[in-house]
Amino acid sequence: MKIKSLLLVILIVIGLHSFGQDTLAMYREGKLWGFINLKGDTLIEAKFGICEDFNSGLAKIGIDKFVRPNGEIFYVRNYVKRNLIDVREFSDGYLGVKVINFWGYLNTEGELIIPTKYIYTTDFIDGYAAVQTKEEFFIIDKKGNEQKVMNNEKKKISYIKKFSEGLAPIESKGDLWGFVNEKGEIVIGTMYLGVGYFKGGIAWARTVDNKIGFINKEGDWVIDPLYDTASDYDVVSGLAKVHGKDGWVYVNMKGEEKKFENSRDHQRFSDGMCRETKQMGNAKSGYLNNEGNWAIEPTYGIAEHFNNGYAAVRYKNNWGVIDKKGKWIIEPKYGYIKGFYPVD
């Protein structure tokens, strides 16, 4: 009985959280940007010269300023009053800021949670970031606790990228790449000319023979290194775009190749859909599914990648938003639309 009650509470909390979320998109009028929701309501009028996606409830609208969904402006200089040199975008609730020569992190309330003492930092992803002092690389959590990267390979570490699915690409001297985990352990040795980010448990990796395949989190080949070029794996479609001896094809996690008749531009899959163009006098764009069939017929002048279930498309010189069935969510009446990100 207690378990059933607990499950009910969890479901209610999840439901309330989802109910409280809204998905926002950027729209452009002339040269200025604002924000709308998927009902087409204007939440923030078009008045910003630059505009980036919402993350952690804030969107960048200037070198050092952000906007909240209610229109409130967050000025970084109100919190970092002197010697502010650079500002990133919010990620996972934290903002990288550079004061003179050193980086640290603010939270969404403007509190300096992690002091500016690092010469290099990455964005926080799922609670962790990679940082560098003058001497060492560390993995830190959101409280600033440091775990030194354990360099068992005895190779000089030169670079670490942000995390994805618990692993971050790490580069050693000699331009060879591997992966480090959140404990600072190099779990896949630096033996590749290049690597991608883990998506759905696999990442592309380029061998010293200059061939690309996909590895799992143990470093085993899931898709053999047979290709010259590859995109990141798309979890929803179960496909990655690759180029090899047979030209452009799509490959699944079993290493099975698919070549689509309707594929002209050989675009990557995103959120389960692949935008493609069909030449019909005037070229029109639509979307293929993972079988290579038209899921949404090519009727648009321009089509953007799907993201979080939606895509921006241009129809008769105006931009609107469609869902994965091709249904208009926002009628085409804007100068441009981009980005679909949930905010609380």
VENPEQUI-V329716 format. One record per pair of residues at least 24 apart in sequence whose ideal C-beta (glycine too) atoms are under 10 Angstrom apart, sorted by sequence separation. I is the first residue (numbers start at 0). GAP is how many residues later the second one is. D is the distance in Angstrom with one decimal. If there is no record, write none. Layout:
i:I gap:GAP d:D
i:I gap:GAP d:D
This chain:
i:26 gap:24 d:9.3
i:34 gap:24 d:7.3
i:42 gap:24 d:9.9
i:43 gap:24 d:9.2
i:46 gap:24 d:9.8
i:62 gap:24 d:6.5
i:65 gap:24 d:7.0
i:79 gap:24 d:9.0
i:95 gap:24 d:10.0
i:96 gap:24 d:9.5
i:104 gap:24 d:7.8
i:138 gap:24 d:8.6
i:170 gap:24 d:9.1
i:178 gap:24 d:7.7
i:205 gap:24 d:8.5
i:226 gap:24 d:7.9
i:241 gap:24 d:9.9
i:249 gap:24 d:8.1
i:261 gap:24 d:8.9
i:286 gap:24 d:7.4
i:311 gap:24 d:7.6
i:312 gap:24 d:8.7
i:25 gap:25 d:5.1
i:43 gap:25 d:7.7
i:61 gap:25 d:9.1
i:95 gap:25 d:5.3
i:131 gap:25 d:8.7
i:152 gap:25 d:8.2
i:168 gap:25 d:8.6
i:169 gap:25 d:9.0
i:203 gap:25 d:9.3
i:204 gap:25 d:9.2
i:225 gap:25 d:9.0
i:240 gap:25 d:6.5
i:262 gap:25 d:6.8
i:274 gap:25 d:9.0
i:276 gap:25 d:9.3
i:311 gap:25 d:4.2
i:25 gap:26 d:8.2
i:32 gap:26 d:9.4
i:34 gap:26 d:9.9
i:42 gap:26 d:6.2
i:43 gap:26 d:8.5
i:44 gap:26 d:8.5
i:79 gap:26 d:7.3
i:95 gap:26 d:8.1
i:102 gap:26 d:9.9
i:104 gap:26 d:9.4
i:113 gap:26 d:6.9
i:131 gap:26 d:9.8
i:168 gap:26 d:5.0
i:178 gap:26 d:9.3
i:203 gap:26 d:4.4
i:213 gap:26 d:6.9
i:240 gap:26 d:7.4
i:261 gap:26 d:5.8
i:276 gap:26 d:8.2
i:286 gap:26 d:9.3
i:295 gap:26 d:7.1
i:299 gap:26 d:9.6
i:310 gap:26 d:9.5
i:311 gap:26 d:5.7
i:25 gap:27 d:7.5
i:33 gap:27 d:9.9
i:42 gap:27 d:8.1
i:43 gap:27 d:5.2
i:59 gap:27 d:8.0
i:78 gap:27 d:6.1
i:93 gap:27 d:9.6
i:95 gap:27 d:6.7
i:103 gap:27 d:9.3
i:113 gap:27 d:9.7
i:116 gap:27 d:9.5
i:129 gap:27 d:10.0
i:131 gap:27 d:8.7
i:168 gap:27 d:7.8
i:177 gap:27 d:9.0
i:187 gap:27 d:7.1
i:191 gap:27 d:9.6
i:202 gap:27 d:9.9
i:203 gap:27 d:7.8
i:223 gap:27 d:9.8
i:240 gap:27 d:4.6
i:260 gap:27 d:9.9
i:274 gap:27 d:9.2
i:275 gap:27 d:8.4
i:285 gap:27 d:9.0
i:295 gap:27 d:9.4
i:298 gap:27 d:8.2
i:309 gap:27 d:9.5
i:311 gap:27 d:8.3
i:24 gap:28 d:9.4
i:25 gap:28 d:8.9
i:32 gap:28 d:7.8
i:42 gap:28 d:7.5
i:59 gap:28 d:8.6
i:78 gap:28 d:9.8
i:94 gap:28 d:9.2
i:95 gap:28 d:8.5
i:102 gap:28 d:7.5
i:113 gap:28 d:8.1
i:117 gap:28 d:10.0
i:131 gap:28 d:7.6
i:166 gap:28 d:9.5
i:168 gap:28 d:7.2
i:176 gap:28 d:7.7
i:187 gap:28 d:9.5
i:190 gap:28 d:8.6
i:203 gap:28 d:6.9
i:211 gap:28 d:9.7
i:213 gap:28 d:9.0
i:222 gap:28 d:5.8
i:239 gap:28 d:7.8
i:240 gap:28 d:7.0
i:259 gap:28 d:6.3
i:274 gap:28 d:4.6
i:284 gap:28 d:7.4
i:295 gap:28 d:7.6
i:311 gap:28 d:8.1
i:23 gap:29 d:8.8
i:24 gap:29 d:9.5
i:59 gap:29 d:5.1
i:65 gap:29 d:8.1
i:93 gap:29 d:7.8
i:94 gap:29 d:9.3
i:102 gap:29 d:9.1
i:112 gap:29 d:7.2
i:113 gap:29 d:8.3
i:114 gap:29 d:7.6
i:129 gap:29 d:9.1
i:130 gap:29 d:8.6
i:138 gap:29 d:7.9
i:150 gap:29 d:9.6
i:156 gap:29 d:8.6
i:167 gap:29 d:8.7
i:168 gap:29 d:9.2
i:176 gap:29 d:8.3
i:187 gap:29 d:7.7
i:202 gap:29 d:7.7
i:203 gap:29 d:7.5
i:212 gap:29 d:8.9
i:222 gap:29 d:8.4
i:225 gap:29 d:8.6
i:238 gap:29 d:8.8
i:239 gap:29 d:7.7
i:259 gap:29 d:9.8
i:262 gap:29 d:6.7
i:274 gap:29 d:7.2
i:284 gap:29 d:8.7
i:294 gap:29 d:7.1
i:295 gap:29 d:7.6
i:296 gap:29 d:7.2
i:309 gap:29 d:9.6
i:310 gap:29 d:8.2
i:23 gap:30 d:5.7
i:58 gap:30 d:8.4
i:59 gap:30 d:7.8
i:75 gap:30 d:7.2
i:78 gap:30 d:8.7
i:79 gap:30 d:8.5
i:93 gap:30 d:4.6
i:112 gap:30 d:7.8
i:113 gap:30 d:4.4
i:129 gap:30 d:3.9
i:149 gap:30 d:8.7
i:166 gap:30 d:8.5
i:167 gap:30 d:9.3
i:186 gap:30 d:7.4
i:187 gap:30 d:7.8
i:188 gap:30 d:7.4
i:201 gap:30 d:9.3
i:202 gap:30 d:7.6
i:211 gap:30 d:7.1
i:222 gap:30 d:7.1
i:226 gap:30 d:9.9
i:238 gap:30 d:5.1
i:259 gap:30 d:9.5
i:261 gap:30 d:5.8
i:272 gap:30 d:9.4
i:274 gap:30 d:6.1
i:294 gap:30 d:8.3
i:295 gap:30 d:4.0
i:309 gap:30 d:4.5
i:22 gap:31 d:9.4
i:57 gap:31 d:8.3
i:58 gap:31 d:8.4
i:78 gap:31 d:3.7
i:84 gap:31 d:9.8
i:90 gap:31 d:8.8
i:91 gap:31 d:7.0
i:92 gap:31 d:7.1
i:101 gap:31 d:9.4
i:112 gap:31 d:6.9
i:113 gap:31 d:9.9
i:128 gap:31 d:9.4
i:129 gap:31 d:7.4
i:148 gap:31 d:5.9
i:154 gap:31 d:9.3
i:166 gap:31 d:5.4
i:186 gap:31 d:8.1
i:187 gap:31 d:4.2
i:201 gap:31 d:5.4
i:211 gap:31 d:8.8
i:221 gap:31 d:6.1
i:222 gap:31 d:8.1
i:223 gap:31 d:6.3
i:225 gap:31 d:9.4
i:236 gap:31 d:9.6
i:237 gap:31 d:8.6
i:259 gap:31 d:8.3
i:260 gap:31 d:6.5
i:261 gap:31 d:7.3
i:273 gap:31 d:8.8
i:274 gap:31 d:7.9
i:283 gap:31 d:9.9
i:294 gap:31 d:7.7
i:295 gap:31 d:9.5
i:300 gap:31 d:9.8
i:306 gap:31 d:9.0
i:307 gap:31 d:9.1
i:308 gap:31 d:7.3
i:21 gap:32 d:9.9
i:34 gap:32 d:7.9
i:36 gap:32 d:8.9
i:57 gap:32 d:4.9
i:73 gap:32 d:9.5
i:77 gap:32 d:6.6
i:78 gap:32 d:7.5
i:79 gap:32 d:7.4
i:83 gap:32 d:9.7
i:90 gap:32 d:3.7
i:91 gap:32 d:3.9
i:113 gap:32 d:10.0
i:129 gap:32 d:7.1
i:148 gap:32 d:9.9
i:157 gap:32 d:9.7
i:163 gap:32 d:8.8
i:164 gap:32 d:7.8
i:165 gap:32 d:7.6
i:175 gap:32 d:7.9
i:186 gap:32 d:7.6
i:187 gap:32 d:9.7
i:198 gap:32 d:9.8
i:199 gap:32 d:9.4
i:200 gap:32 d:8.6
i:211 gap:32 d:8.8
i:221 gap:32 d:8.4
i:222 gap:32 d:4.7
i:236 gap:32 d:4.2
i:257 gap:32 d:8.0
i:259 gap:32 d:3.2
i:260 gap:32 d:9.4
i:261 gap:32 d:6.4
i:272 gap:32 d:7.8
i:273 gap:32 d:9.0
i:293 gap:32 d:9.7
i:299 gap:32 d:9.0
i:303 gap:32 d:9.6
i:306 gap:32 d:7.2
i:307 gap:32 d:4.6
i:25 gap:33 d:7.9
i:33 gap:33 d:9.5
i:55 gap:33 d:8.9
i:56 gap:33 d:7.8
i:63 gap:33 d:8.7
i:78 gap:33 d:7.1
i:82 gap:33 d:9.1
i:87 gap:33 d:8.5
i:89 gap:33 d:8.7
i:90 gap:33 d:5.4
i:91 gap:33 d:5.8
i:93 gap:33 d:9.7
i:95 gap:33 d:8.3
i:128 gap:33 d:7.2
i:129 gap:33 d:7.4
i:136 gap:33 d:8.1
i:149 gap:33 d:8.2
i:150 gap:33 d:9.2
i:151 gap:33 d:8.2
i:152 gap:33 d:6.3
i:156 gap:33 d:8.4
i:163 gap:33 d:3.9
i:164 gap:33 d:4.1
i:191 gap:33 d:9.4
i:198 gap:33 d:5.2
i:199 gap:33 d:5.5
i:201 gap:33 d:9.5
i:210 gap:33 d:8.8
i:221 gap:33 d:7.4
i:222 gap:33 d:9.3
i:235 gap:33 d:7.5
i:236 gap:33 d:8.5
i:238 gap:33 d:9.2
i:240 gap:33 d:8.3
i:257 gap:33 d:8.0
i:258 gap:33 d:8.0
i:259 gap:33 d:8.5
i:272 gap:33 d:4.5
i:303 gap:33 d:8.3
i:304 gap:33 d:9.9
i:306 gap:33 d:5.2
i:307 gap:33 d:6.7
i:308 gap:33 d:10.0
i:34 gap:34 d:7.3
i:54 gap:34 d:6.1
i:55 gap:34 d:4.1
i:73 gap:34 d:7.9
i:75 gap:34 d:7.8
i:87 gap:34 d:9.4
i:88 gap:34 d:7.7
i:89 gap:34 d:9.2
i:90 gap:34 d:6.7
i:91 gap:34 d:6.7
i:92 gap:34 d:9.3
i:127 gap:34 d:9.1
i:128 gap:34 d:7.5
i:146 gap:34 d:9.8
i:148 gap:34 d:9.4
i:149 gap:34 d:5.3
i:151 gap:34 d:6.4
i:154 gap:34 d:9.1
i:160 gap:34 d:8.9
i:162 gap:34 d:8.6
i:163 gap:34 d:5.0
i:164 gap:34 d:7.2
i:168 gap:34 d:8.2
i:195 gap:34 d:7.4
i:197 gap:34 d:8.9
i:198 gap:34 d:4.6
i:199 gap:34 d:8.0
i:200 gap:34 d:8.7
i:220 gap:34 d:9.0
i:222 gap:34 d:9.7
i:233 gap:34 d:7.0
i:234 gap:34 d:9.5
i:235 gap:34 d:8.3
i:236 gap:34 d:8.2
i:237 gap:34 d:8.7
i:257 gap:34 d:6.5
i:263 gap:34 d:9.8
i:269 gap:34 d:9.1
i:270 gap:34 d:7.2
i:271 gap:34 d:6.9
i:272 gap:34 d:9.9
i:301 gap:34 d:9.6
i:303 gap:34 d:6.7
i:305 gap:34 d:8.7
i:306 gap:34 d:8.1
i:307 gap:34 d:6.8
i:23 gap:35 d:8.0
i:53 gap:35 d:9.7
i:54 gap:35 d:4.7
i:55 gap:35 d:6.8
i:57 gap:35 d:9.6
i:59 gap:35 d:9.4
i:73 gap:35 d:9.2
i:74 gap:35 d:8.7
i:87 gap:35 d:6.8
i:91 gap:35 d:6.8
i:93 gap:35 d:7.6
i:95 gap:35 d:9.8
i:104 gap:35 d:8.9
i:106 gap:35 d:8.6
i:127 gap:35 d:5.4
i:146 gap:35 d:7.8
i:148 gap:35 d:4.5
i:149 gap:35 d:5.6
i:150 gap:35 d:7.0
i:154 gap:35 d:6.2
i:161 gap:35 d:8.1
i:162 gap:35 d:8.9
i:163 gap:35 d:7.1
i:164 gap:35 d:8.1
i:195 gap:35 d:8.2
i:196 gap:35 d:6.1
i:197 gap:35 d:8.6
i:198 gap:35 d:7.2
i:199 gap:35 d:3.8
i:230 gap:35 d:9.9
i:232 gap:35 d:9.8
i:233 gap:35 d:3.8
i:235 gap:35 d:5.5
i:236 gap:35 d:4.7
i:238 gap:35 d:8.1
i:269 gap:35 d:3.9
i:270 gap:35 d:3.9
i:286 gap:35 d:8.9
i:288 gap:35 d:9.2
i:303 gap:35 d:9.4
i:34 gap:36 d:8.9
i:52 gap:36 d:7.9
i:53 gap:36 d:8.6
i:54 gap:36 d:5.7
i:55 gap:36 d:6.7
i:56 gap:36 d:8.5
i:73 gap:36 d:7.1
i:79 gap:36 d:8.3
i:91 gap:36 d:8.7
i:126 gap:36 d:8.8
i:146 gap:36 d:6.0
i:147 gap:36 d:5.8
i:148 gap:36 d:8.2
i:149 gap:36 d:6.9
i:152 gap:36 d:6.1
i:160 gap:36 d:7.8
i:164 gap:36 d:7.0
i:166 gap:36 d:7.8
i:168 gap:36 d:9.7
i:178 gap:36 d:8.9
i:180 gap:36 d:8.9
i:195 gap:36 d:5.1
i:196 gap:36 d:9.3
i:198 gap:36 d:5.6
i:199 gap:36 d:8.9
i:203 gap:36 d:7.1
i:230 gap:36 d:9.1
i:231 gap:36 d:7.7
i:232 gap:36 d:8.8
i:233 gap:36 d:6.2
i:234 gap:36 d:9.0
i:235 gap:36 d:3.3
i:236 gap:36 d:7.3
i:261 gap:36 d:8.8
i:266 gap:36 d:9.5
i:268 gap:36 d:8.9
i:269 gap:36 d:5.4
i:270 gap:36 d:5.8
i:272 gap:36 d:9.8
i:274 gap:36 d:7.5
i:303 gap:36 d:9.9
i:33 gap:37 d:9.7
i:51 gap:37 d:5.9
i:52 gap:37 d:9.8
i:54 gap:37 d:8.0
i:55 gap:37 d:4.7
i:57 gap:37 d:8.0
i:91 gap:37 d:8.3
i:104 gap:37 d:8.4
i:121 gap:37 d:10.0
i:124 gap:37 d:5.3
i:125 gap:37 d:6.4
i:146 gap:37 d:4.2
i:148 gap:37 d:7.2
i:151 gap:37 d:8.8
i:152 gap:37 d:6.3
i:164 gap:37 d:9.5
i:195 gap:37 d:8.1
i:213 gap:37 d:8.1
i:215 gap:37 d:9.3
i:230 gap:37 d:4.1
i:231 gap:37 d:9.6
i:233 gap:37 d:7.4
i:234 gap:37 d:8.4
i:235 gap:37 d:8.0
i:236 gap:37 d:7.3
i:267 gap:37 d:7.9
i:268 gap:37 d:9.0
i:269 gap:37 d:6.7
i:270 gap:37 d:7.0
i:271 gap:37 d:9.1
i:286 gap:37 d:8.0
i:51 gap:38 d:9.5
i:54 gap:38 d:8.9
i:55 gap:38 d:7.6
i:90 gap:38 d:8.6
i:121 gap:38 d:6.8
i:122 gap:38 d:9.7
i:123 gap:38 d:8.2
i:124 gap:38 d:4.2
i:125 gap:38 d:8.7
i:127 gap:38 d:8.2
i:129 gap:38 d:5.6
i:145 gap:38 d:8.8
i:146 gap:38 d:9.0
i:152 gap:38 d:9.4
i:164 gap:38 d:8.5
i:178 gap:38 d:7.9
i:199 gap:38 d:7.8
i:201 gap:38 d:8.3
i:203 gap:38 d:8.5
i:212 gap:38 d:9.3
i:229 gap:38 d:9.5
i:230 gap:38 d:7.9
i:231 gap:38 d:9.6
i:233 gap:38 d:6.9
i:249 gap:38 d:9.6
i:251 gap:38 d:8.3
i:266 gap:38 d:7.9
i:270 gap:38 d:6.8
i:272 gap:38 d:7.3
i:274 gap:38 d:9.0
i:55 gap:39 d:8.1
i:104 gap:39 d:8.3
i:119 gap:39 d:8.3
i:120 gap:39 d:9.9
i:121 gap:39 d:6.4
i:122 gap:39 d:5.0
i:123 gap:39 d:8.4
i:124 gap:39 d:6.6
i:125 gap:39 d:8.2
i:128 gap:39 d:9.0
i:129 gap:39 d:9.6
i:150 gap:39 d:9.8
i:163 gap:39 d:7.9
i:213 gap:39 d:7.7
i:230 gap:39 d:9.3
i:233 gap:39 d:9.0
i:270 gap:39 d:8.6
i:286 gap:39 d:7.9
i:54 gap:40 d:9.4
i:67 gap:40 d:8.8
i:103 gap:40 d:8.9
i:119 gap:40 d:8.3
i:121 gap:40 d:4.1
i:122 gap:40 d:8.6
i:124 gap:40 d:9.0
i:125 gap:40 d:7.2
i:127 gap:40 d:8.1
i:129 gap:40 d:8.1
i:178 gap:40 d:7.9
i:199 gap:40 d:9.6
i:233 gap:40 d:8.5
i:249 gap:40 d:7.8
i:270 gap:40 d:8.2
i:285 gap:40 d:8.1
i:120 gap:41 d:9.6
i:121 gap:41 d:7.5
i:124 gap:41 d:9.1
i:138 gap:41 d:7.2
i:140 gap:41 d:8.1
i:177 gap:41 d:8.1
i:198 gap:41 d:8.6
i:213 gap:41 d:8.5
i:269 gap:41 d:8.7
i:65 gap:42 d:9.1
i:138 gap:42 d:8.1
i:139 gap:42 d:9.9
i:212 gap:42 d:8.5
i:249 gap:42 d:8.1
i:124 gap:43 d:8.3
i:136 gap:43 d:8.4
i:138 gap:43 d:5.8
i:138 gap:44 d:7.2
i:139 gap:44 d:9.8
i:195 gap:44 d:9.2
i:23 gap:45 d:6.5
i:138 gap:45 d:4.8
i:121 gap:46 d:7.3
i:137 gap:46 d:7.1
i:138 gap:46 d:9.3
i:21 gap:47 d:7.1
i:136 gap:47 d:8.2
i:93 gap:48 d:6.9
i:92 gap:49 d:7.5
i:57 gap:50 d:6.3
i:91 gap:50 d:7.9
i:129 gap:50 d:7.5
i:166 gap:50 d:6.4
i:55 gap:51 d:8.8
i:56 gap:51 d:6.2
i:165 gap:51 d:7.8
i:201 gap:51 d:6.5
i:236 gap:51 d:9.3
i:238 gap:51 d:5.6
i:272 gap:51 d:6.5
i:55 gap:52 d:5.6
i:129 gap:52 d:9.8
i:164 gap:52 d:7.7
i:200 gap:52 d:8.3
i:236 gap:52 d:7.6
i:237 gap:52 d:6.2
i:271 gap:52 d:7.3
i:127 gap:53 d:9.2
i:128 gap:53 d:9.9
i:199 gap:53 d:7.6
i:236 gap:53 d:4.1
i:238 gap:53 d:10.0
i:270 gap:53 d:8.1
i:127 gap:54 d:4.8
i:129 gap:54 d:9.2
i:235 gap:54 d:8.4
i:236 gap:54 d:9.7
i:126 gap:55 d:7.9
i:127 gap:55 d:9.6
i:125 gap:56 d:8.3
i:127 gap:56 d:10.0
i:233 gap:56 d:8.6
i:124 gap:57 d:9.8
i:54 gap:68 d:9.0
i:55 gap:68 d:9.3
i:163 gap:68 d:9.1
i:270 gap:69 d:9.6
i:91 gap:70 d:9.8
i:235 gap:70 d:8.7
i:90 gap:71 d:8.0
i:91 gap:71 d:9.6
i:124 gap:72 d:9.7
i:233 gap:72 d:9.9
i:235 gap:73 d:9.8
i:235 gap:88 d:9.8
i:52 gap:254 d:9.3
i:37 gap:271 d:9.5
i:37 gap:272 d:7.1
i:68 gap:274 d:5.0
i:67 gap:275 d:8.6
i:68 gap:275 d:8.1
i:39 gap:280 d:9.0
i:58 gap:280 d:8.7
i:39 gap:281 d:8.6
i:24 gap:282 d:9.6
i:58 gap:282 d:8.4
i:24 gap:283 d:9.8
i:37 gap:283 d:6.8
i:56 gap:284 d:9.9
i:58 gap:284 d:8.7
i:22 gap:285 d:6.6
i:24 gap:285 d:7.6
i:26 gap:285 d:9.2
i:35 gap:285 d:8.9
i:37 gap:285 d:9.1
i:52 gap:285 d:8.3
i:53 gap:285 d:7.7
i:57 gap:285 d:8.9
i:22 gap:286 d:8.2
i:25 gap:286 d:9.3
i:52 gap:286 d:4.5
i:53 gap:286 d:9.6
i:54 gap:286 d:7.0
i:56 gap:286 d:5.5
i:22 gap:287 d:7.3
i:24 gap:287 d:7.2
i:50 gap:287 d:8.9
i:51 gap:287 d:8.1
i:52 gap:287 d:8.8
i:53 gap:287 d:4.5
i:55 gap:287 d:8.9
i:56 gap:287 d:6.2
i:39 gap:288 d:9.9
i:45 gap:288 d:9.3
i:50 gap:288 d:8.6
i:52 gap:288 d:5.2
i:53 gap:288 d:8.2
i:54 gap:288 d:9.0
i:55 gap:288 d:9.7
i:39 gap:289 d:8.2
i:40 gap:289 d:9.9
i:45 gap:289 d:8.8
i:53 gap:289 d:5.1
i:38 gap:290 d:8.6
i:39 gap:290 d:4.8
i:27 gap:291 d:8.3
i:37 gap:291 d:5.4
i:38 gap:291 d:8.1
i:39 gap:291 d:7.1
i:26 gap:292 d:7.8
i:37 gap:292 d:6.6
i:36 gap:293 d:9.0
i:39 gap:293 d:8.5
i:24 gap:294 d:9.9
i:26 gap:294 d:9.6
i:35 gap:294 d:7.0
i:39 gap:294 d:9.5
i:24 gap:296 d:6.6
i:22 gap:298 d:9.7
i:35 gap:298 d:8.0
i:33 gap:300 d:9.9
i:42 gap:300 d:9.5
i:35 gap:301 d:7.8
i:32 gap:302 d:9.8
i:37 gap:302 d:7.7
i:26 gap:303 d:8.7
i:31 gap:303 d:9.5
i:32 gap:303 d:8.8
i:24 gap:304 d:9.6
i:30 gap:304 d:9.1
i:34 gap:304 d:9.2
i:24 gap:305 d:7.7
i:28 gap:305 d:7.4
i:29 gap:305 d:6.8
i:32 gap:305 d:9.2
i:22 gap:306 d:9.5
i:26 gap:306 d:9.4
i:27 gap:306 d:6.8
i:28 gap:306 d:5.7
i:34 gap:306 d:10.0
i:36 gap:306 d:9.3
i:26 gap:307 d:4.7
i:27 gap:307 d:4.6
i:28 gap:307 d:9.0
i:25 gap:308 d:9.8
i:26 gap:308 d:7.4
i:27 gap:308 d:4.2
i:34 gap:308 d:9.3
i:24 gap:309 d:9.3
i:26 gap:309 d:7.0
i:27 gap:309 d:7.6
i:25 gap:310 d:8.2
i:26 gap:310 d:5.1
i:27 gap:310 d:8.3
i:25 gap:311 d:6.8
i:26 gap:311 d:8.4
i:24 gap:312 d:5.4
i:25 gap:312 d:5.3
i:26 gap:312 d:9.7
i:24 gap:313 d:6.9
i:25 gap:313 d:5.0
i:24 gap:314 d:5.6
i:25 gap:314 d:9.3
i:23 gap:315 d:7.8
i:24 gap:315 d:5.3
i:25 gap:315 d:9.3
i:22 gap:316 d:9.7
i:23 gap:316 d:7.6
i:24 gap:316 d:8.0
i:22 gap:317 d:5.5
i:23 gap:317 d:6.1
i:22 gap:318 d:6.8
i:23 gap:318 d:7.9
i:21 gap:319 d:9.8
i:22 gap:319 d:5.1
i:23 gap:319 d:5.6
i:21 gap:320 d:7.1
i:22 gap:320 d:7.7
i:20 gap:321 d:4.7
i:21 gap:321 d:5.9
i:19 gap:322 d:10.0
i:20 gap:322 d:6.8
i:21 gap:322 d:8.0
i:19 gap:323 d:9.6
i:20 gap:323 d:5.8
i:17 gap:324 d:8.9
i:19 gap:324 d:5.7
i:16 gap:327 d:7.7
